[in-house]
């Protein structure tokens, strides 16, 4: 996956994908989570060592992390079920990779 392909996936997920659908209690299946993770790993590798990242990309990353977490919390408060696989693994992996990008961690799995 190229950086631009990865960026397109993340920008989509921040606007029409997971950040939007999670407001309605709809979370991606594992195959889509894997695509998001691959995109995040590609971005992480491409930005490794850089001190500045593009504002739109940073905003998209933030929106995914913030909105999905907030939407999950709201769903749980209202008794809306979230698949255990996504709530315990999928979101943790996505959020961990976003943090790795922002904090310029060494390669993560």
N, CA, C and O atoms as a Tinker XYZ file with bonds, in Angstrom:
   436  protein
     1  N      0.851000   -1.173000    0.000000    73     2
     2  CA     0.000000    0.000000    0.000000    64     1     3
     3  C      0.900000    1.241000    0.000000    63     2     4     5
     4  O      1.867000    1.319000    0.757000    81     3
     5  N      0.570000    2.194000   -0.850000    73     3     6
     6  CA     1.339000    3.434000   -0.895000    64     5     7
     7  C      0.864000    4.384000    0.210000    63     6     8     9
     8  O     -0.194000    4.183000    0.806000    81     7
     9  N      1.655000    5.405000    0.468000    73     7    10
    10  CA     1.282000    6.413000    1.457000    64     9    11
    11  C     -0.029000    7.089000    1.059000    63    10    12    13
    12  O     -0.899000    7.296000    1.906000    81    11
    13  N     -0.175000    7.431000   -0.204000    73    11    14
    14  CA    -1.391000    8.112000   -0.651000    64    13    15
    15  C     -2.626000    7.220000   -0.533000    63    14    16    17
    16  O     -3.706000    7.701000   -0.191000    81    15
    17  N     -2.474000    5.926000   -0.812000    73    15    18
    18  CA    -3.591000    4.994000   -0.622000    64    17    19
    19  C     -3.964000    4.902000    0.856000    63    18    20    21
    20  O     -5.141000    4.893000    1.217000    81    19
    21  N     -2.943000    4.835000    1.696000    73    19    22
    22  CA    -3.183000    4.766000    3.140000    64    21    23
    23  C     -3.861000    6.030000    3.642000    63    22    24    25
    24  O     -4.800000    5.976000    4.437000    81    23
    25  N     -3.384000    7.138000    3.176000    73    23    26
    26  CA    -3.972000    8.423000    3.568000    64    25    27
    27  C     -5.443000    8.499000    3.158000    63    26    28    29
    28  O     -6.280000    8.978000    3.923000    81    27
    29  N     -5.753000    8.026000    1.953000    73    27    30
    30  CA    -7.136000    8.046000    1.465000    64    29    31
    31  C     -8.038000    7.184000    2.354000    63    30    32    33
    32  O     -9.174000    7.564000    2.639000    81    31
    33  N     -7.544000    6.045000    2.782000    73    31    34
    34  CA    -8.322000    5.177000    3.672000    64    33    35
    35  C     -8.594000    5.884000    4.991000    63    34    36    37
    36  O     -9.722000    5.866000    5.484000    81    35
    37  N     -7.575000    6.504000    5.562000    73    35    38
    38  CA    -7.729000    7.179000    6.858000    64    37    39
    39  C     -8.660000    8.385000    6.733000    63    38    40    41
    40  O     -9.498000    8.610000    7.607000    81    39
    41  N     -8.524000    9.153000    5.670000    73    39    42
    42  CA    -9.416000   10.303000    5.486000    64    41    43
    43  C    -10.865000    9.853000    5.285000    63    42    44    45
    44  O    -11.787000   10.510000    5.767000    81    43
    45  N    -11.072000    8.737000    4.577000    73    43    46
    46  CA   -12.416000    8.204000    4.421000    64    45    47
    47  C    -12.974000    7.745000    5.766000    63    46    48    49
    48  O    -14.117000    8.052000    6.105000    81    47
    49  N    -12.170000    7.013000    6.525000    73    47    50
    50  CA   -12.633000    6.502000    7.817000    64    49    51
    51  C    -12.969000    7.640000    8.793000    63    50    52    53
    52  O    -13.833000    7.485000    9.656000    81    51
    53  N    -12.292000    8.768000    8.652000    73    51    54
    54  CA   -12.550000    9.913000    9.535000    64    53    55
    55  C    -13.817000   10.666000    9.156000    63    54    56    57
    56  O    -14.394000   11.368000    9.986000    81    55
    57  N    -14.252000   10.523000    7.908000    73    55    58
    58  CA   -15.419000   11.297000    7.475000    64    57    59
    59  C    -16.658000   10.433000    7.246000    63    58    60    61
    60  O    -17.734000   10.749000    7.755000    81    59
    61  N    -16.517000    9.360000    6.494000    73    59    62
    62  CA   -17.667000    8.532000    6.147000    64    61    63
    63  C    -17.578000    7.122000    6.704000    63    62    64    65
    64  O    -18.553000    6.373000    6.653000    81    63
    65  N    -16.434000    6.758000    7.227000    73    63    66
    66  CA   -16.224000    5.388000    7.701000    64    65    67
    67  C    -16.480000    5.238000    9.182000    63    66    68    69
    68  O    -17.533000    5.629000    9.687000    81    67
    69  N    -15.523000    4.676000    9.867000    73    67    70
    70  CA   -15.679000    4.280000   11.261000    64    69    71
    71  C    -16.070000    5.432000   12.195000    63    70    72    73
    72  O    -16.850000    5.225000   13.124000    81    71
    73  N    -15.556000    6.611000   11.971000    73    71    74
    74  CA   -15.914000    7.743000   12.841000    64    73    75
    75  C    -17.387000    8.106000   12.692000    63    74    76    77
    76  O    -18.010000    8.574000   13.645000    81    75
    77  N    -17.946000    7.894000   11.509000    73    75    78
    78  CA   -19.366000    8.177000   11.262000    64    77    79
    79  C    -20.242000    6.991000   11.674000    63    78    80    81
    80  O    -21.211000    7.159000   12.415000    81    79
    81  N    -19.899000    5.799000   11.195000    73    79    82
    82  CA   -20.763000    4.642000   11.446000    64    81    83
    83  C    -20.818000    4.262000   12.918000    63    82    84    85
    84  O    -21.824000    3.729000   13.387000    81    83
    85  N    -19.743000    4.533000   13.645000    73    83    86
    86  CA   -19.751000    4.182000   15.071000    64    85    87
    87  C    -20.757000    5.023000   15.854000    63    86    88    89
    88  O    -21.172000    4.630000   16.944000    81    87
    89  N    -21.152000    6.174000   15.311000    73    87    90
    90  CA   -22.207000    6.976000   15.956000    64    89    91
    91  C    -23.522000    6.219000   15.999000    63    90    92    93
    92  O    -24.378000    6.478000   16.845000    81    91
    93  N    -23.670000    5.282000   15.076000    73    91    94
    94  CA   -24.904000    4.511000   14.952000    64    93    95
    95  C    -24.722000    3.076000   15.442000    63    94    96    97
    96  O    -25.556000    2.210000   15.178000    81    95
    97  N    -23.631000    2.835000   16.154000    73    95    98
    98  CA   -23.385000    1.507000   16.696000    64    97    99
    99  C    -22.933000    0.487000   15.677000    63    98   100   101
   100  O    -23.046000   -0.717000   15.908000    81    99
   101  N    -22.418000    0.956000   14.544000    73    99   102
   102  CA   -21.941000    0.046000   13.497000    64   101   103
   103  C    -20.414000    0.114000   13.467000    63   102   104   105
   104  O    -19.828000    1.172000   13.236000    81   103
   105  N    -19.789000   -1.029000   13.704000    73   103   106
   106  CA   -18.335000   -1.104000   13.767000    64   105   107
   107  C    -17.844000   -2.045000   12.676000    63   106   108   109
   108  O    -18.557000   -2.969000   12.285000    81   107
   109  N    -16.635000   -1.817000   12.185000    73   107   110
   110  CA   -16.142000   -2.615000   11.053000    64   109   111
   111  C    -15.868000   -4.068000   11.431000    63   110   112   113
   112  O    -15.544000   -4.387000   12.575000    81   111
   113  N    -16.010000   -4.937000   10.430000    73   111   114
   114  CA   -15.637000   -6.339000   10.616000    64   113   115
   115  C    -14.105000   -6.422000   10.635000    63   114   116   117
   116  O    -13.417000   -5.466000   10.276000    81   115
   117  N    -13.594000   -7.555000   11.052000    73   115   118
   118  CA   -12.150000   -7.709000   11.228000    64   117   119
   119  C    -11.374000   -7.419000    9.940000    63   118   120   121
   120  O    -10.295000   -6.830000    9.996000    81   119
   121  N    -11.894000   -7.813000    8.806000    73   119   122
   122  CA   -11.182000   -7.579000    7.542000    64   121   123
   123  C    -10.980000   -6.081000    7.308000    63   122   124   125
   124  O     -9.915000   -5.668000    6.848000    81   123
   125  N    -11.977000   -5.275000    7.614000    73   123   126
   126  CA   -11.838000   -3.819000    7.440000    64   125   127
   127  C    -10.886000   -3.251000    8.488000    63   126   128   129
   128  O    -10.106000   -2.348000    8.186000    81   127
   129  N    -10.938000   -3.764000    9.701000    73   127   130
   130  CA    -9.990000   -3.329000   10.731000    64   129   131
   131  C     -8.563000   -3.587000   10.245000    63   130   132   133
   132  O     -7.682000   -2.748000   10.434000    81   131
   133  N     -8.334000   -4.736000    9.624000    73   131   134
   134  CA    -7.001000   -5.062000    9.105000    64   133   135
   135  C     -6.565000   -4.066000    8.031000    63   134   136   137
   136  O     -5.394000   -3.691000    7.978000    81   135
   137  N     -7.494000   -3.634000    7.175000    73   135   138
   138  CA    -7.166000   -2.625000    6.155000    64   137   139
   139  C     -6.783000   -1.294000    6.816000    63   138   140   141
   140  O     -5.828000   -0.636000    6.402000    81   139
   141  N     -7.533000   -0.915000    7.837000    73   139   142
   142  CA    -7.235000    0.326000    8.557000    64   141   143
   143  C     -5.871000    0.213000    9.227000    63   142   144   145
   144  O     -5.081000    1.155000    9.188000    81   143
   145  N     -5.592000   -0.928000    9.838000    73   143   146
   146  CA    -4.296000   -1.128000   10.498000    64   145   147
   147  C     -3.151000   -1.077000    9.492000    63   146   148   149
   148  O     -2.105000   -0.490000    9.766000    81   147
   149  N     -3.351000   -1.694000    8.326000    73   147   150
   150  CA    -2.312000   -1.647000    7.289000    64   149   151
   151  C     -2.059000   -0.194000    6.859000    63   150   152   153
   152  O     -0.913000    0.218000    6.685000    81   151
   153  N     -3.130000    0.566000    6.693000    73   151   154
   154  CA    -2.984000    1.979000    6.324000    64   153   155
   155  C     -2.224000    2.741000    7.410000    63   154   156   157
   156  O     -1.343000    3.545000    7.105000    81   155
   157  N     -2.560000    2.493000    8.656000    73   155   158
   158  CA    -1.870000    3.186000    9.756000    64   157   159
   159  C     -0.401000    2.785000    9.834000    63   158   160   161
   160  O      0.456000    3.631000   10.091000    81   159
   161  N     -0.102000    1.514000    9.616000    73   159   162
   162  CA     1.310000    1.078000    9.617000    64   161   163
   163  C      2.081000    1.749000    8.474000    63   162   164   165
   164  O      3.229000    2.153000    8.655000    81   163
   165  N      1.460000    1.865000    7.316000    73   163   166
   166  CA     2.098000    2.514000    6.167000    64   165   167
   167  C      2.388000    3.977000    6.493000    63   166   168   169
   168  O      3.478000    4.473000    6.207000    81   167
   169  N      1.430000    4.660000    7.082000    73   167   170
   170  CA     1.620000    6.063000    7.462000    64   169   171
   171  C      2.699000    6.182000    8.525000    63   170   172   173
   172  O      3.540000    7.079000    8.465000    81   171
   173  N      2.676000    5.285000    9.492000    73   171   174
   174  CA     3.689000    5.311000   10.558000    64   173   175
   175  C      5.090000    5.192000    9.978000    63   174   176   177
   176  O      5.984000    5.961000   10.333000    81   175
   177  N      5.278000    4.228000    9.085000    73   175   178
   178  CA     6.609000    4.052000    8.470000    64   177   179
   179  C      7.012000    5.275000    7.657000    63   178   180   181
   180  O      8.166000    5.700000    7.707000    81   179
   181  N      6.073000    5.844000    6.909000    73   179   182
   182  CA     6.382000    6.989000    6.048000    64   181   183
   183  C      6.731000    8.237000    6.858000    63   182   184   185
   184  O      7.543000    9.052000    6.421000    81   183
   185  N      6.129000    8.389000    8.019000    73   183   186
   186  CA     6.351000    9.605000    8.813000    64   185   187
   187  C      7.411000    9.428000    9.890000    63   186   188   189
   188  O      7.729000   10.382000   10.601000    81   187
   189  N      7.957000    8.242000   10.022000    73   187   190
   190  CA     8.953000    7.974000   11.070000    64   189   191
   191  C     10.073000    8.995000   11.022000    63   190   192   193
   192  O     10.694000    9.201000    9.980000    81   191
   193  N     10.324000    9.626000   12.141000    73   191   194
   194  CA    11.409000   10.590000   12.248000    64   193   195
   195  C     11.045000   12.006000   11.848000    63   194   196   197
   196  O     11.832000   12.923000   12.085000    81   195
   197  N      9.886000   12.217000   11.250000    73   195   198
   198  CA     9.485000   13.571000   10.862000    64   197   199
   199  C      8.966000   14.320000   12.087000    63   198   200   201
   200  O      8.339000   13.729000   12.966000    81   199
   201  N      9.225000   15.587000   12.136000    73   199   202
   202  CA     8.772000   16.393000   13.274000    64   201   203
   203  C      7.447000   17.092000   12.998000    63   202   204   205
   204  O      6.823000   17.623000   13.917000    81   203
   205  N      7.009000   17.096000   11.738000    73   203   206
   206  CA     5.769000   17.769000   11.354000    64   205   207
   207  C      4.973000   16.841000   10.448000    63   206   208   209
   208  O      5.537000   16.163000    9.589000    81   207
   209  N      3.644000   16.814000   10.648000    73   207   210
   210  CA     2.795000   16.074000    9.720000    64   209   211
   211  C      1.701000   17.004000    9.214000    63   210   212   213
   212  O      1.382000   18.014000    9.841000    81   211
   213  N      1.145000   16.652000    8.091000    73   211   214
   214  CA     0.109000   17.427000    7.437000    64   213   215
   215  C     -1.103000   17.623000    8.355000    63   214   216   217
   216  O     -1.533000   16.687000    9.029000    81   215
   217  N     -1.635000   18.813000    8.378000    73   215   218
   218  CA    -2.762000   19.147000    9.254000    64   217   219
   219  C     -3.998000   18.294000    8.968000    63   218   220   221
   220  O     -4.639000   17.817000    9.905000    81   219
   221  N     -4.345000   18.091000    7.693000    73   219   222
   222  CA    -5.541000   17.309000    7.366000    64   221   223
   223  C     -5.379000   15.856000    7.808000    63   222   224   225
   224  O     -6.323000   15.255000    8.320000    81   223
   225  N     -4.198000   15.294000    7.614000    73   223   226
   226  CA    -3.946000   13.927000    8.057000    64   225   227
   227  C     -4.002000   13.852000    9.580000    63   226   228   229
   228  O     -4.603000   12.930000   10.131000    81   227
   229  N     -3.390000   14.801000   10.257000    73   227   230
   230  CA    -3.430000   14.822000   11.726000    64   229   231
   231  C     -4.868000   14.910000   12.225000    63   230   232   233
   232  O     -5.247000   14.225000   13.175000    81   231
   233  N     -5.657000   15.750000   11.582000    73   231   234
   234  CA    -7.065000   15.891000   11.974000    64   233   235
   235  C     -7.814000   14.582000   11.763000    63   234   236   237
   236  O     -8.610000   14.183000   12.613000    81   235
   237  N     -7.572000   13.918000   10.655000    73   235   238
   238  CA    -8.244000   12.646000   10.381000    64   237   239
   239  C     -7.880000   11.593000   11.423000    63   238   240   241
   240  O     -8.745000   10.860000   11.902000    81   239
   241  N     -6.614000   11.522000   11.764000    73   239   242
   242  CA    -6.175000   10.576000   12.790000    64   241   243
   243  C     -6.838000   10.890000   14.127000    63   242   244   245
   244  O     -7.323000    9.989000   14.812000    81   243
   245  N     -6.856000   12.162000   14.492000    73   243   246
   246  CA    -7.474000   12.570000   15.746000    64   245   247
   247  C     -8.960000   12.236000   15.763000    63   246   248   249
   248  O     -9.471000   11.711000   16.753000    81   247
   249  N     -9.651000   12.538000   14.673000    73   247   250
   250  CA   -11.097000   12.283000   14.605000    64   249   251
   251  C    -11.387000   10.801000   14.807000    63   250   252   253
   252  O    -12.303000   10.447000   15.550000    81   251
   253  N    -10.624000    9.936000   14.159000    73   251   254
   254  CA   -10.850000    8.499000   14.328000    64   253   255
   255  C    -10.678000    8.110000   15.788000    63   254   256   257
   256  O    -11.546000    7.454000   16.363000    81   255
   257  N     -9.574000    8.507000   16.384000    73   255   258
   258  CA    -9.311000    8.137000   17.770000    64   257   259
   259  C    -10.357000    8.706000   18.718000    63   258   260   261
   260  O    -10.913000    7.978000   19.540000    81   259
   261  N    -10.622000    9.980000   18.609000    73   259   262
   262  CA   -11.528000   10.662000   19.528000    64   261   263
   263  C    -12.984000   10.255000   19.328000    63   262   264   265
   264  O    -13.666000    9.905000   20.291000    81   263
   265  N    -13.460000   10.297000   18.099000    73   263   266
   266  CA   -14.867000   10.022000   17.830000    64   265   267
   267  C    -15.244000    8.577000   18.119000    63   266   268   269
   268  O    -16.287000    8.315000   18.718000    81   267
   269  N    -14.411000    7.646000   17.703000    73   267   270
   270  CA   -14.752000    6.239000   17.918000    64   269   271
   271  C    -14.770000    5.928000   19.407000    63   270   272   273
   272  O    -15.667000    5.238000   19.893000    81   271
   273  N    -13.789000    6.432000   20.123000    73   271   274
   274  CA   -13.754000    6.204000   21.570000    64   273   275
   275  C    -14.994000    6.806000   22.238000    63   274   276   277
   276  O    -15.632000    6.154000   23.064000    81   275
   277  N    -15.329000    8.032000   21.887000    73   275   278
   278  CA   -16.512000    8.679000   22.443000    64   277   279
   279  C    -17.793000    7.964000   22.059000    63   278   280   281
   280  O    -18.691000    7.800000   22.885000    81   279
   281  N    -17.880000    7.538000   20.806000    73   279   282
   282  CA   -19.074000    6.833000   20.346000    64   281   283
   283  C    -19.229000    5.478000   21.037000    63   282   284   285
   284  O    -20.343000    5.060000   21.355000    81   283
   285  N    -18.109000    4.797000   21.265000    73   283   286
   286  CA   -18.169000    3.528000   21.979000    64   285   287
   287  C    -18.641000    3.748000   23.411000    63   286   288   289
   288  O    -19.473000    2.995000   23.918000    81   287
   289  N    -18.113000    4.777000   24.059000    73   287   290
   290  CA   -18.532000    5.088000   25.422000    64   289   291
   291  C    -20.020000    5.393000   25.491000    63   290   292   293
   292  O    -20.719000    4.910000   26.383000    81   291
   293  N    -20.500000    6.191000   24.552000    73   291   294
   294  CA   -21.916000    6.527000   24.505000    64   293   295
   295  C    -22.785000    5.307000   24.252000    63   294   296   297
   296  O    -23.856000    5.171000   24.844000    81   295
   297  N    -22.329000    4.419000   23.373000    73   295   298
   298  CA   -23.086000    3.204000   23.083000    64   297   299
   299  C    -23.190000    2.332000   24.328000    63   298   300   301
   300  O    -24.256000    1.804000   24.644000    81   299
   301  N    -22.083000    2.191000   25.021000    73   299   302
   302  CA   -22.096000    1.362000   26.230000    64   301   303
   303  C    -23.009000    1.956000   27.295000    63   302   304   305
   304  O    -23.711000    1.224000   27.993000    81   303
   305  N    -23.003000    3.281000   27.423000    73   303   306
   306  CA   -23.879000    3.943000   28.398000    64   305   307
   307  C    -25.350000    3.710000   28.074000    63   306   308   309
   308  O    -26.182000    3.633000   28.978000    81   307
   309  N    -25.677000    3.596000   26.778000    73   307   310
   310  CA   -27.065000    3.391000   26.352000    64   309   311
   311  C    -27.418000    1.912000   26.178000    63   310   312   313
   312  O    -28.524000    1.579000   25.752000    81   311
   313  N    -26.480000    1.035000   26.507000    73   311   314
   314  CA   -26.741000   -0.393000   26.404000    64   313   315
   315  C    -26.697000   -0.943000   24.994000    63   314   316   317
   316  O    -27.217000   -2.028000   24.737000    81   315
   317  N    -26.082000   -0.208000   24.072000    73   315   318
   318  CA   -25.945000   -0.681000   22.687000    64   317   319
   319  C    -24.743000   -1.618000   22.636000    63   318   320   321
   320  O    -23.639000   -1.225000   23.014000    81   319
   321  N    -24.938000   -2.835000   22.180000    73   319   322
   322  CA   -23.825000   -3.794000   22.180000    64   321   323
   323  C    -22.738000   -3.452000   21.156000    63   322   324   325
   324  O    -23.016000   -2.951000   20.066000    81   323
   325  N    -21.520000   -3.732000   21.537000    73   323   326
   326  CA   -20.361000   -3.589000   20.649000    64   325   327
   327  C    -19.676000   -4.943000   20.647000    63   326   328   329
   328  O    -19.487000   -5.551000   21.700000    81   327
   329  N    -19.308000   -5.409000   19.478000    73   327   330
   330  CA   -18.676000   -6.727000   19.433000    64   329   331
   331  C    -17.445000   -6.734000   20.332000    63   330   332   333
   332  O    -16.668000   -5.780000   20.361000    81   331
   333  N    -17.292000   -7.821000   21.054000    73   331   334
   334  CA   -16.153000   -7.924000   21.969000    64   333   335
   335  C    -14.833000   -7.845000   21.210000    63   334   336   337
   336  O    -13.864000   -7.257000   21.691000    81   335
   337  N    -14.804000   -8.444000   20.019000    73   335   338
   338  CA   -13.577000   -8.412000   19.216000    64   337   339
   339  C    -13.159000   -6.974000   18.907000    63   338   340   341
   340  O    -11.981000   -6.634000   19.014000    81   339
   341  N    -14.121000   -6.129000   18.525000    73   339   342
   342  CA   -13.768000   -4.753000   18.204000    64   341   343
   343  C    -13.455000   -3.958000   19.466000    63   342   344   345
   344  O    -12.481000   -3.206000   19.494000    81   343
   345  N    -14.257000   -4.109000   20.499000    73   343   346
   346  CA   -14.064000   -3.284000   21.690000    64   345   347
   347  C    -12.805000   -3.647000   22.456000    63   346   348   349
   348  O    -12.216000   -2.783000   23.105000    81   347
   349  N    -12.376000   -4.899000   22.400000    73   347   350
   350  CA   -11.196000   -5.289000   23.173000    64   349   351
   351  C     -9.923000   -5.370000   22.346000    63   350   352   353
   352  O     -8.824000   -5.265000   22.891000    81   351
   353  N    -10.054000   -5.554000   21.049000    73   351   354
   354  CA    -8.857000   -5.695000   20.229000    64   353   355
   355  C     -8.791000   -4.673000   19.103000    63   354   356   357
   356  O     -7.808000   -3.940000   18.999000    81   355
   357  N     -9.804000   -4.609000   18.270000    73   355   358
   358  CA    -9.777000   -3.741000   17.092000    64   357   359
   359  C     -9.510000   -2.289000   17.417000    63   358   360   361
   360  O     -8.608000   -1.679000   16.844000    81   359
   361  N    -10.288000   -1.724000   18.335000    73   359   362
   362  CA   -10.088000   -0.316000   18.647000    64   361   363
   363  C     -8.752000   -0.084000   19.336000    63   362   364   365
   364  O     -8.084000    0.914000   19.069000    81   363
   365  N     -8.356000   -0.992000   20.217000    73   363   366
   366  CA    -7.060000   -0.855000   20.890000    64   365   367
   367  C     -5.933000   -0.801000   19.867000    63   366   368   369
   368  O     -5.034000    0.032000   19.982000    81   367
   369  N     -5.971000   -1.674000   18.874000    73   367   370
   370  CA    -4.923000   -1.703000   17.849000    64   369   371
   371  C     -4.910000   -0.410000   17.035000    63   370   372   373
   372  O     -3.845000    0.152000   16.777000    81   371
   373  N     -6.084000    0.058000   16.634000    73   371   374
   374  CA    -6.180000    1.291000   15.854000    64   373   375
   375  C     -5.657000    2.463000   16.671000    63   374   376   377
   376  O     -4.826000    3.235000   16.193000    81   375
   377  N     -6.135000    2.595000   17.883000    73   375   378
   378  CA    -5.744000    3.721000   18.724000    64   377   379
   379  C     -4.254000    3.681000   19.059000    63   378   380   381
   380  O     -3.604000    4.724000   19.118000    81   379
   381  N     -3.717000    2.494000   19.275000    73   379   382
   382  CA    -2.297000    2.341000   19.575000    64   381   383
   383  C     -1.440000    2.798000   18.397000    63   382   384   385
   384  O     -0.420000    3.459000   18.594000    81   383
   385  N     -1.842000    2.454000   17.180000    73   383   386
   386  CA    -1.082000    2.876000   16.003000    64   385   387
   387  C     -1.192000    4.384000   15.784000    63   386   388   389
   388  O     -0.220000    5.017000   15.369000    81   387
   389  N     -2.344000    4.959000   16.052000    73   387   390
   390  CA    -2.476000    6.415000   15.935000    64   389   391
   391  C     -1.548000    7.097000   16.931000    63   390   392   393
   392  O     -0.878000    8.071000   16.590000    81   391
   393  N     -1.506000    6.595000   18.145000    73   391   394
   394  CA    -0.601000    7.155000   19.149000    64   393   395
   395  C      0.855000    6.995000   18.713000    63   394   396   397
   396  O      1.667000    7.896000   18.923000    81   395
   397  N      1.187000    5.857000   18.111000    73   395   398
   398  CA     2.550000    5.632000   17.623000    64   397   399
   399  C      2.932000    6.653000   16.557000    63   398   400   401
   400  O      4.077000    7.103000   16.508000    81   399
   401  N      1.973000    7.021000   15.701000    73   399   402
   402  CA     2.238000    8.036000   14.672000    64   401   403
   403  C      2.481000    9.390000   15.328000    63   402   404   405
   404  O      3.463000   10.063000   15.015000    81   403
   405  N      1.597000    9.793000   16.233000    73   403   406
   406  CA     1.731000   11.094000   16.881000    64   405   407
   407  C      2.996000   11.202000   17.734000    63   406   408   409
   408  O      3.634000   12.255000   17.770000    81   407
   409  N      3.353000   10.128000   18.412000    73   407   410
   410  CA     4.489000   10.187000   19.321000    64   409   411
   411  C      5.781000    9.650000   18.705000    63   410   412   413
   412  O      6.813000    9.590000   19.373000    81   411
   413  N      5.721000    9.260000   17.427000    73   411   414
   414  CA     6.899000    8.782000   16.682000    64   413   415
   415  C      7.585000    7.605000   17.370000    63   414   416   417
   416  O      8.808000    7.560000   17.499000    81   415
   417  N      6.755000    6.651000   17.808000    73   415   418
   418  CA     7.307000    5.442000   18.425000    64   417   419
   419  C      8.058000    4.626000   17.389000    63   418   420   421
   420  O      7.890000    4.818000   16.185000    81   419
   421  N      8.889000    3.713000   17.874000    73   419   422
   422  CA     9.499000    2.735000   16.994000    64   421   423
   423  C      8.404000    1.871000   16.392000    63   422   424   425
   424  O      7.252000    1.937000   16.820000    81   423
   425  N      8.755000    1.065000   15.406000    73   423   426
   426  CA     7.760000    0.240000   14.710000    64   425   427
   427  C      6.924000   -0.550000   15.695000    63   426   428   429
   428  O      7.440000   -1.124000   16.654000    81   427
   429  N      5.655000   -0.571000   15.450000    73   427   430
   430  CA     4.719000   -1.330000   16.250000    64   429   431
   431  C      4.104000   -2.406000   15.390000    63   430   432   433
   432  O      4.076000   -2.282000   14.166000    81   431
   433  N      3.612000   -3.461000   16.009000    73   431   434
   434  CA     3.039000   -4.583000   15.256000    64   433   435
   435  C      1.615000   -4.333000   14.906000    63   434   436
   436  O      0.978000   -5.174000   14.272000    81   435
